Amino acid sequence: MDHLDVKILLKTTLAHKASDLHLVVGSEPQIRIDGHLVKLDLPPVTQKSAEDICYSILTEEQKRVFEEEKELDFAVTIPEFGRFRVNYYVSLGNISAAFRVIPTKIPSLDDLSSPPIYRELIKREKGLILVTGPTGSGKTTTVASMLHEINHTIAKHILCIEDPVEFVHQNAQSLFSYRTVGEDTKSFANALKASLREDPDVIYVGEMRDPETISAAINAAETGHLVFGTLHTNSAPQTINRIVSVFDGEKQAQIRSQLSVTLEGVISQVLIPKIGGGRVCVPEILIGSPAVGNLIRENKIHQIHSQMMIGQGNTGMQTQTQVIERLYKERLITKEDAFRYCFRPEELKIKIL
C-alpha cells in the first residue's frame, strides 16, 4: 500500500464509476458504487501511507489548518483526473479521508431527466429555490444543472458561495463568480451581505444552516435576486419547518411572512437504487403558489402536503410517494427499496400493497 499514491487511488475510483473514495487506517481503501461501499483489492491503509497520500495534495496553509482544527474541507483539481471534494478528519489519532468525485462534465437538465418545471423555475427573476435531501442525494448536481441551463440560455451574473466550491462552470452566456468560505470570504453570511454590492442576478448558497445565512439569503431573494440554496431535509414541508425553527419565537412570524412571498420552489430529493444497477433521482416538488404562501404565512405547514396534490397538471408539484409509486409500477425500483427510502411509508402502503 505504501507505494500507492493518491492519483492511482482516484484513477481506480473513476474506473469503477464510483462516487466516493474512503481511506481509514487499518482498513482497505473503499469506494462507493451506486450507494454501496466496496473494498478495493489492496492491503489495509497504514498510518504512513495515509499521511503520504493525504499530505501530497495539501498546501502549507491547508496543512496548518488541518493540524490545528483536526479536520479540513476543500476541493482539488488533479490534472488528467478531474475535480474532487475532499474531507480530512482524525480517527483514533490517524488521518482519514473521504474523496467525493465531482463530474468534469456538468450535466444538463436533459441529462438528469429533470421535470419540465425546473426550466420554469430558473426563468424567475427573483425568489428562493431550495434543493434539499440527505447527504449524497445529488443536491449539488441538481443545482449545478439548473445553473448550467441559465448559463446557456440567459446572460446573468451568477455568484456561487460554497464551502468548498465544487462545480466550476465555463462562462457561456452568463458570467460566474466564486467565493470559497474560509479562503475568499470568512462566512456564508458575510459573503451574502457583500454580494448585494457585487451586482449578481443569481446567487447560489452552498449550505443554509444558521439564522444569519438563512436571513441574508431570504433578504437577497426579497431584493430582486434569484437565490438557490441547499439544506439537509427530507421533504418540502419539513424544509419550511426547518427554516422557521432555526429562528427564535418572536422572529418566526417574520420569517414565515418573508418565505410566503419569496419562496419559488422546494425540490426535496433522494437517490434510490435502480433494478439492474445505477440510481434514480426521486424529487418531491413544492411550488410557491399563492395558496402555499398563505399556508406558510398562517403557520399551517401541516396542510402543505395536501395542497401539493391539488391541480398538479398546472402547478408542476408532485409528492415523493407519487414518484416512488410510479417508479415501482414501471419496475425501475424494488418494493423493498421503495419502502426503505419513502418517508411516508403508510401513504405508500395504500398505493402499492
N, C-alpha and C positions, 0 to 999 in steps of 0.2 A: 504493500500500500504506500510505503514511503516514497516510491519512485513516481507515483501518480501526481499530476498537478491539476489545477482547477480546470484547465482547458479540456483535458481528457475526460474528466467527470461531466462537464457541461456538454461536451460533444456526445457522450453516451446518453445523457438526459434527452437531448434533442433527437437523437437517433431513434429513441423509443417513443417519441412524441409525448413525452411526459410533461406535466405542468410544474413539478417541483422536484428539487433535489434536497435531501436531508443528510447532514453529516453530524453524527453524535459519537463521541469516543466510546469504544467498546462494542459498537455495532457496525455491521457492514453498511456502506452507503446505500440509501434507499431512495427510490423515485416514486412519484405518484402518477399513476396512469389511470385515466377515467375515474378519478376519485379514490383509487385504491393504492395503498403502499406496496411496493415490490422491492425486495432486496436484490442488489446487484451481486453478481458472482465475483466478489472481491473480498480480500481479507478485511477484518474489522479496522475501523479508523483508530489510529493511535494518537496519543497526546501530541507527539511531534508532527505527525502527518497533518493533523487538524490545524495546528499552528502554521505550518509551512503553506498549506493550501489557502487558508483564510487570510493570512497576512500578506500573501503575494499580490493581492489586488487592492490593498489599502494605501491611502496617502498617509503621510506622517501625522497630519491633523486628525484623520479618522482613527488611527491607532491610538492617539492620545485620548480622544473622546471615548473609544471603546474601553480602554483600560481604566478610565475614571468612572464611567457610567455602568460598565458591565453588560451593556447591550448597545447595538448600533443598527439603525435602519438606513439603507442607502440604495441607490440604483447604479448599475455599472454597465457600460457598453464594452464588450470584448470583441475586437475586430475579428471578422470571419465567423463569429458565433452568434452575435446579437446582443440584446439588452436583457438585463435581469434585475429584479427587485430582490434585495438581499437583507436578511436579518441575522446578525450575530448575537449570541447570548452565551452566558456562562452556565454550565450544567455540572454540578458536583466538582467545581473548580476548574473544569476544562472548557475550552472554547467549542461551541456548537454553532451550526449554521443551517439556515433554510434559504434556498435559492428558488425564486419564482420566475418562470420563463415569461418574458413579455414578447408577444409575437412581433416579428420585424415588420410584417405587413399588417397595417391597421385594417380590420375587417369593415366592410361597408354594411349598411343596414340589410342589403340583399344577402350578403354573405351569411349573416346571422339569422336570416329568415324572420326578420323583425316584423311585428304587426304594423299595418299601414298608419295607425295613429301616431307612431313615432315621428313620421315625416311631418305630420301636422303640428306636433308639439314643438319641433325645432324651428318652426316658422314664427313662433310667438316673438314679439318684440321685447317683452319683459315678463317677469314672473319667476316662480320657483319650480324646478323639476327635480324630484328626488328619485334616486335609484338605490334600492335597499336590498338587503339579503344577508345571509350568513357569510363568513369568510370563505373565499373560494367559489363564490356563486357567480362570478363573471361581471360584477358591478362595474369595475373599471373598464372592462372591454365594451360593455353596453354604452357607457358614456363616451368612450373613445370613438365608437362607430357613429354616434349622433353628432359629435364634433366633426368627424370626418365628412359627414354629409353636409353640414353647414359649410365647411372649408371648400367643398367642391361645388357649391351652389350659390353662396351669398358672400359678399365682401364684408367681413366683420373683423373686429379686433377681439381675439379670444385670449383671455388671461387664465392660465392654469396655475392654481395654488395647490401644491401637493407635498407629501412627506413619505417617500421621495417622489420626484417626477417619474412617471412610468412611460406612457406612450409619448413619443416625440413626433409631431406631425410635420410634414413638409408643407410649407405655405403654398396653397393653390390660389383660390380667390380670397381667402382670409389671411390674416396676419396673427401668428401665435406669439405670446409672451409666456415665459415660465418662471415661477418662483418656488424654489425648494425651501421648505420650512427648515430652519436650522442653519442654512447656508446663505440663501438670498434674502431671507426675512426671519424675524425672531418667532413669529407665531402666525397661525391661520388668521386670527382676529386682526393682528397688526396689518397683515397683507391685504385683508378685505377692506379695512378702513382706508388704507393708502390707495387701493385700487380705484376709488371713485375719482382720484385725480390723475389716473393713468388712461382715461378715455377708453375703457373697454366697452364692447357691446355685449359680450358673453363672458361670464365668469364661471370657472369650474373650481369648486372647493372640494379637495380630496377627501376630507372627512369632517363631518359636523358633529362634534362631541360635546363641547362646553357651551354654556349660555352666551358667552361673548361672541363666539364664532357663529352660532345659530342666529343670534340677534343681528349681527353685522350682515349675514347672508340675506336675511329677510328684508333688512333695510335697503340693501342693494337691489333686491328684486322689486321693492316698492318705488325706487327712484329711477326706474327705466332700464334696468339691466335684466338680461335673461341669465338666471343663475342655476347651475347644476350642482347638486351635492349628493353625497352618499352617506348612508347610515347602516348600522347592523340591526335591522329589524326584519321580521318575517312576513308581515302583511301590511297592506296600505293603511287600514285603520290604526294598527299598532304604531305605525310611523308617526301619525298625528299625535297619538298619546305620548310617545317618547319625546317628541319635540316640546310639547306643552309641559310635560312633567319635569323637564330639566330646569324650569324656572320656579321661583318662589311663588307662593299662593297669590299674592296681590298682582304679580306680573302676568299670570297665566291668562287672564281675561284679555289683556292687551295683545299677547302673542296669538291667541285664538282669533282675535279680530283681524290682525295683520295677515295671518295664514288664510283666513277666509277670502281675502281679496287677492293675495299674491300667488297662492298655490295653483299651478297649472296642471301638475300631474305627479303621481307617485307610481313608480314601477317597482314592485317587490318580487324578486326573482329567486329561483333555486335551480340548480342543475341536477337532473335525475338520470341515472344510467340507462342507456338505451339497450334494448334487446339486440344482441349481435355486436355490441361494442360502441364506444363513444358515449356522449351525454347530450341530453336535450334540455334547452332552457325553458322553464315554466314561469312566465311573468304574470303576476296579478297587476291589473292596471286600473288606477283610480284617476279620473279626470276632474279637475276643479270646476265643476259646473256651479251655477247659482244655487241649486238645491244642496249640493255638497257644502258649499260655502256657508249656507245658513246653518247646517248641522254642526259645522265646526264652530261657528260663532256662538251658537246656543248651547255648546258643550253636550251635544247629542252624538258623540263619536260612535257609540254602540249601534247607531242606526245607519251608519255609512255603508256597511256590508250589504244591507238590503237595498239601499239606494243604488249601489253599483250594478244591481241586476235589472234595473229599470231602463228600457229603451237602449239596450246595448248596441243595437244596429246603428243608432245615430251617434252615440257618445264614444264608442270605441272602448268602453270599460269591459273588464272581464275579471272573474274571481279565479283564484288558484284552483279551487275544486273543479270548476268547469273545464279548465285546461287539462288537468290531470285525468278527468273522466274521458275527454276526447282522445288523449294520447293512449290511454289504456284500451279504449274501444278500437283504436287504429292499430293495436298490437305493437306499439312502439316501446311500451314500458310494461314491466310485470306488475301483478296485483300487489305483491309484497312491497315493491318499491313505491307504488302509488300510495300505499298507506304509510310507509316509512317517512316519506317526505311531505305528506299532506299535513297542514297544521289545523285542519278541521276534519279529522277522520270520521266523526259522527255524520257530518254532512255528506262525505264521500260514500259512506256505507249505504246510505239510502239510494245513491246513484248506481252503484256497481255491484251490490251484493243481492 
